């Protein structure tokens, strides 16, 4: 029997990037809603999905996106909008619920935030809970999952833990670092989101989800350090301003300041499962412990697994921090055959002592080099007359991060010179 069409909103986001491949593997037809579809161009599943350009803040754009859809995933947040994002989120959810009802959608699956709504909680967490409430006010049945810290390479919360723990041997921390959390592996998040498609018992219900362990926020960071073999300690400073912490996170990690401000504010209260009904409704989901989830996330800090968020229609140099790596990307046009290009690259790798880790005939070559600062890879891809060069540097501990931060301008210069040198060798 043909499986129904599934719409995934927030397609350029982290959760969607992990959900969509699992949906495709399960045989579902997938449509993605995105404000800027070209941002999905570099994803491995780009050619396997239907993409509709739409915006939940503009109701008129939703009609075509929802046409023929059976179930939708609502994976949208607007924290990056900064001040006023709460109103934007609630208006967007209201627009979507109305459009879904008019389109005859059968089911909405929503991922929100884990917090006790009866307690004093940060605006970010309140907004997540209120968004779910707005969706449920419509006529379409909603399955809502509420999750706290998500452990997985690329997760905002995990990247904050990763970058800050790697960077600081002695970490100053606010008093709320003693608060409790119940982190959950990204694999389990996707398990629940998929299970809700098949199990109608979850429709109309709100489920709190978390991993098997309850631990303080500070212990998460110290435990991460132990897994990485890093010696880290922490001392409590009770009056660190929220804006100051968010500024530091925005400066040192891949998390932008507005999102860091909202997320850090959300840590000011416990985020634990108080109502574990999800274990009875979805008993087939096997929870993954923090150690296993972290080990898997670290193993995915490799070009073969990193989502290519930088690969879009803009053919220009880019420099970002993403999934535990400093990434420099450069594209150039070159008039030569793939054989000549890869011959020159292989010669370069041998000449400078790099190891050729992977090679795909006429399309991709990856070389790597490891040292005590971290792991580094250079990837070249050939697409018609275009050569793209991407340098990945995964730092280890403070020395690696100092190497990455302080030498970033030199990385960019070397990046450009390397491309020009290769171009001369290939053409010459």
C-alpha positions as a printed Julia matrix, in Angstrom:
428×3 Matrix{Float64}:
  0.0    0.0     0.0
  1.3    3.44   -0.95
  2.26   5.48    2.08
  0.79   8.99    2.46
  2.4   12.33    1.72
  4.1   13.87    4.75
  4.88  17.58    5.07
  7.9   18.64    7.13
  8.04  22.29    8.15
 11.23  23.92    9.37
 13.04  21.88    6.74
 16.32  23.78    7.06
 16.47  23.12   10.8
 18.33  20.47   12.78
 15.45  18.15   13.69
 14.11  18.11   10.14
 17.56  17.27    8.77
 17.56  14.09   10.88
 13.89  13.26   10.41
 13.64  13.53    6.62
 16.15  10.73    5.81
 14.36   8.4     8.27
 11.01   9.18    6.64
 12.43   8.44    3.2
 14.0    5.19    4.43
 10.58   4.2     5.78
  9.0    4.65    2.36
  7.11   7.9     2.92
  6.67  10.57    0.3
  8.08  13.78    1.77
  7.34  17.4     1.02
  9.35  20.14    2.69
  8.24  23.66    3.48
 11.01  26.25    3.47
 11.22  30.01    3.16
 14.45  29.63    1.18
 14.51  26.24   -0.61
 18.01  26.81   -1.98
 19.35  26.43    1.56
 18.54  22.73    1.18
 20.58  22.34   -1.99
 23.55  20.64   -0.33
 21.54  18.01    1.57
 22.0   14.42    0.43
 18.22  13.95    0.16
 17.56  17.14   -1.84
 16.56  15.29   -5.03
 14.3   12.83   -3.2
 11.77  15.3    -1.83
  9.21  17.81   -3.02
 10.05  21.34   -1.88
  7.53  24.16   -1.59
  8.54  27.73   -0.87
  6.22  29.02    1.85
  6.2   30.93    5.13
  3.93  30.21    8.08
  3.79  33.93    8.86
  2.15  34.44    5.43
 -1.04  32.31    5.37
 -1.62  32.65    1.62
  1.57  30.68    0.89
  0.4   27.61    2.85
 -2.41  26.44    0.56
 -0.19  24.84   -2.05
  2.21  23.42    0.55
 -0.6   21.56    2.34
 -2.4   20.29   -0.77
 -2.7   16.49   -0.69
 -0.83  16.14    2.6
 -1.93  13.56    5.19
  0.26  14.42    8.2
  2.45  17.42    8.97
  5.4   17.88   11.29
  5.51  21.31   12.9
  9.19  21.94   13.66
  9.31  25.72   13.54
 10.66  28.22   16.04
 11.51  31.9    15.67
 14.07  32.52   18.42
 16.51  33.94   15.89
 14.09  36.83   15.35
 15.15  38.23   18.73
 12.8   40.55   20.62
  9.15  39.78   19.91
  9.7   36.19   18.76
  6.95  34.9    21.1
  4.19  36.76   19.25
  5.63  35.65   15.91
  5.6   32.02   17.04
  2.02  32.1    18.28
  0.72  33.91   15.18
  2.56  31.44   12.95
  1.1   28.45   14.8
 -2.39  29.95   14.54
 -1.95  30.48   10.79
 -0.75  26.93   10.33
 -3.54  25.34   12.39
 -6.17  27.22   10.39
 -4.59  26.33    7.04
 -4.2   22.67    8.05
 -7.87  22.47    8.99
 -8.94  24.03    5.69
 -6.69  21.63    3.74
 -8.13  18.56    5.46
 -4.89  17.53    7.18
 -5.41  14.43    9.32
 -2.67  14.87   11.93
 -0.13  17.42   13.2
  2.98  16.24   15.07
  4.71  18.97   17.06
  8.02  19.03   18.95
  8.09  21.55   21.79
 10.07  22.22   24.96
 10.15  20.31   28.23
  9.21  22.43   31.25
  6.59  22.58   33.96
  4.0   25.18   32.82
  2.8   25.57   36.4
  6.21  26.92   37.46
  8.05  30.15   36.65
  9.83  29.37   33.38
 11.72  31.41   30.8
  9.88  33.07   27.88
 11.45  30.62   25.43
 10.0   27.59   27.21
  6.66  29.32   27.78
  6.5   30.11   24.07
  7.14  26.49   23.14
  4.31  25.34   25.4
  1.92  28.05   24.22
  2.68  27.18   20.59
  1.5   23.63   21.22
 -1.65  24.98   22.9
 -2.44  27.15   19.87
 -1.99  24.2    17.5
 -4.37  22.1    19.62
 -7.04  24.8    19.49
 -7.62  23.88   15.85
 -9.7   20.95   14.62
 -6.76  18.8    13.45
 -5.58  16.23   16.04
 -2.16  17.1    17.43
  0.49  14.88   18.98
  2.85  17.04   21.0
  6.22  15.92   22.31
  8.11  18.04   24.83
 11.87  17.58   24.98
 14.72  19.28   26.81
 18.41  19.04   25.93
 18.95  17.01   22.75
 22.23  15.1    22.42
 23.41  14.86   18.84
 25.98  16.45   16.56
 24.42  19.69   15.31
 21.91  20.06   18.12
 22.11  23.62   19.47
 22.14  22.43   23.08
 24.79  19.8    22.39
 26.98  22.26   20.47
 26.83  24.66   23.41
 28.0   21.86   25.71
 30.67  20.75   23.25
 32.22  24.11   22.45
 32.17  25.55   25.97
 33.52  22.39   27.6
 36.27  21.94   25.03
 37.27  25.58   25.27
 37.43  26.24   29.03
 39.54  24.1    31.41
 37.94  26.0    34.31
 34.35  26.97   33.66
 32.52  29.76   35.51
 28.88  28.86   35.92
 25.7   30.49   37.27
 23.82  29.01   40.22
 21.16  27.42   38.01
 23.75  24.97   36.69
 22.59  22.87   39.66
 19.14  22.56   38.05
 18.1   19.17   36.74
 17.78  18.07   33.14
 16.85  14.87   31.36
 18.78  14.89   28.08
 17.53  12.77   25.21
 19.42  11.36   22.21
 18.5   12.74   18.79
 17.89   9.15   17.68
 15.14   8.82   20.28
 13.6   12.15   19.25
 13.25  10.82   15.72
 12.02   7.44   17.02
  9.13   9.17   18.78
  8.33  11.45   15.85
  8.14   8.43   13.54
  6.18   6.31   16.02
  3.51   9.0    16.19
  2.83   8.5    12.47
  1.72   4.91   12.93
  0.32   4.9    16.47
 -3.0    6.73   16.56
 -3.19   6.34   20.35
 -0.95   9.39   20.66
 -3.25  11.75   18.76
 -4.61  14.55   20.89
 -2.07  13.97   23.65
  0.94  15.79   25.09
  3.99  13.67   25.92
  7.05  14.59   27.96
 10.1   12.78   26.63
 13.61  12.38   28.01
 16.47   9.93   28.23
 17.06   7.39   31.01
 19.11   9.74   33.22
 18.28  12.83   35.27
 21.33  14.97   35.94
 22.35  18.54   36.75
 23.37  20.8    33.86
 26.88  21.16   35.24
 27.28  17.38   35.39
 26.42  17.13   31.7
 29.4   19.3    30.84
 31.73  17.49   33.22
 30.55  14.13   31.92
 31.15  15.25   28.35
 34.69  16.24   29.38
 35.27  12.78   30.86
 34.17  11.09   27.64
 36.56  13.32   25.68
 39.43  12.67   28.09
 39.59  16.33   29.14
 40.25  17.57   32.67
 37.64  20.17   33.5
 36.4   21.84   36.66
 33.62  24.29   37.4
 33.0   27.01   39.96
 29.73  28.76   40.67
 29.31  32.52   40.19
 25.75  33.25   41.26
 25.29  36.62   39.57
 26.44  36.22   35.96
 24.11  38.34   33.79
 22.13  36.44   31.18
 23.16  38.81   28.4
 26.84  38.31   29.28
 26.56  34.51   29.1
 24.66  34.72   25.82
 27.29  37.07   24.4
 30.04  34.59   25.29
 28.16  31.66   23.8
 27.4   33.63   20.64
 31.06  34.57   20.3
 32.57  31.17   20.99
 30.04  28.67   19.62
 27.91  28.17   16.49
 24.84  29.43   18.42
 23.86  33.04   17.49
 23.34  35.52   20.32
 19.49  35.78   20.09
 19.11  31.99   20.23
 21.75  31.67   22.96
 19.92  34.3    25.02
 16.61  32.44   24.75
 18.1   29.0    25.36
 20.22  29.97   28.35
 17.22  31.67   29.88
 15.39  28.37   29.46
 17.94  26.61   31.68
 16.85  28.62   34.72
 14.4   25.88   35.73
 14.39  22.08   35.86
 13.64  20.31   32.58
 12.66  16.78   33.52
  9.9   14.3    32.73
  7.21  14.36   35.43
  4.55  12.49   33.46
  6.09   9.43   31.72
  2.96   8.21   29.89
  4.95   8.18   26.64
  6.67   4.96   27.76
  3.3    3.16   27.76
  1.95   4.61   24.51
  5.2    4.12   22.55
  6.82   1.1    24.25
  8.99   0.15   21.26
 11.26   3.18   21.66
 14.43   2.07   23.44
 16.04   4.97   25.27
 19.73   5.7    24.69
 21.9    6.78   27.62
 23.97   9.99   27.65
 27.32   8.23   27.2
 26.17   6.34   24.12
 24.46   9.37   22.6
 27.54  11.55   23.15
 29.91   8.93   21.76
 27.74   8.65   18.64
 27.62  12.44   18.27
 31.4   12.69   18.48
 31.8    9.92   15.9
 29.66  11.97   13.51
 32.07  14.91   13.64
 33.31  13.99   10.19
 32.68  15.38    6.69
 30.76  12.24    5.75
 28.08  13.03    8.35
 28.05  16.82    8.66
 25.01  18.54    7.14
 26.21  20.81    4.33
 24.35  23.92    5.45
 26.86  26.15    3.65
 26.19  24.59    0.24
 23.55  26.76   -1.43
 23.13  28.83   -4.56
 25.52  31.51   -3.36
 28.84  30.66   -4.94
 31.11  32.52   -2.56
 33.58  31.86    0.23
 32.05  30.97    3.58
 33.49  30.51    7.04
 31.32  28.99    9.79
 31.38  26.99   13.02
 29.18  23.95   12.58
 28.78  20.5    14.18
 32.01  20.73   16.16
 34.1   22.03   13.26
 35.56  25.25   11.92
 34.59  25.1     8.25
 35.97  27.16    5.37
 34.32  26.74    1.98
 35.45  28.14   -1.35
 34.23  27.64   -4.91
 35.88  28.43   -8.21
 35.33  27.83  -11.88
 38.01  25.78  -13.61
 38.33  24.62  -17.19
 39.73  21.11  -16.88
 38.59  17.5   -16.77
 37.83  15.78  -13.45
 40.71  13.39  -14.15
 43.2   16.25  -14.37
 41.77  17.93  -11.29
 41.92  14.83   -9.13
 45.35  13.95  -10.44
 46.67  17.3    -9.26
 44.91  16.93   -5.88
 46.34  13.45   -5.32
 49.83  14.75   -6.16
 49.33  17.6    -3.66
 48.22  15.17   -0.93
 51.24  12.94   -1.43
 53.64  15.88   -1.57
 52.46  17.35    1.75
 51.94  14.12    3.66
 48.14  14.06    3.73
 46.23  10.79    3.77
 43.63  10.22    1.04
 40.68   9.0     3.12
 38.0    8.74    0.45
 37.84   9.08   -3.29
 34.88   8.93   -5.64
 35.78   8.83   -9.31
 35.14  12.12  -11.07
 33.21  13.71   -8.19
 34.84  13.81   -4.73
 38.14  13.36   -2.94
 38.78  13.73    0.79
 42.18  13.94    2.47
 42.84  14.1     6.18
 45.55  14.92    8.69
 45.56  14.5    12.46
 47.69  16.25   15.09
 47.47  17.09   18.79
 45.37  20.19   18.0
 42.59  18.14   16.4
 41.55  16.53   13.13
 41.58  18.29    9.78
 40.12  17.32    6.44
 40.17  18.94    3.01
 37.4   17.94    0.63
 37.28  18.71   -3.07
 34.23  18.16   -5.25
 33.89  18.61   -8.99
 30.58  19.66  -10.55
 30.9   20.33  -14.26
 33.4   23.22  -14.54
 33.21  24.09  -10.84
 35.67  23.02   -8.15
 34.63  23.35   -4.51
 37.12  23.13   -1.71
 36.0   22.73    1.91
 38.37  22.62    4.89
 37.08  21.05    8.12
 38.95  21.47   11.39
 37.68  19.64   14.48
 39.59  21.08   17.47
 40.48  19.15   20.59
 40.49  21.03   23.89
 41.75  24.55   24.53
 44.91  24.27   22.34
 42.8   23.19   19.39
 40.3   26.01   19.84
 43.04  28.61   20.22
 44.53  27.23   17.03
 41.15  27.53   15.33
 40.2   30.99   16.61
 43.55  32.76   16.47
 44.58  31.37   13.12
 41.2   31.72   11.4
 42.32  34.72    9.26
 45.36  32.72    8.16
 43.13  29.71    7.4
 41.11  31.88    5.02
 44.23  33.2     3.3
 45.72  29.7     3.03
 42.4   28.46    1.72
 42.46  30.96   -1.13
 46.14  30.37   -1.93
 45.63  26.61   -1.94
 42.78  26.91   -4.45
 44.88  29.13   -6.72
 47.88  26.81   -6.45
 45.79  23.82   -7.43
 44.23  25.76  -10.28
 47.7   26.55  -11.67
 48.75  22.9   -11.4
 45.57  21.65  -13.03
 45.6   24.13  -15.91
 49.39  23.98  -16.31
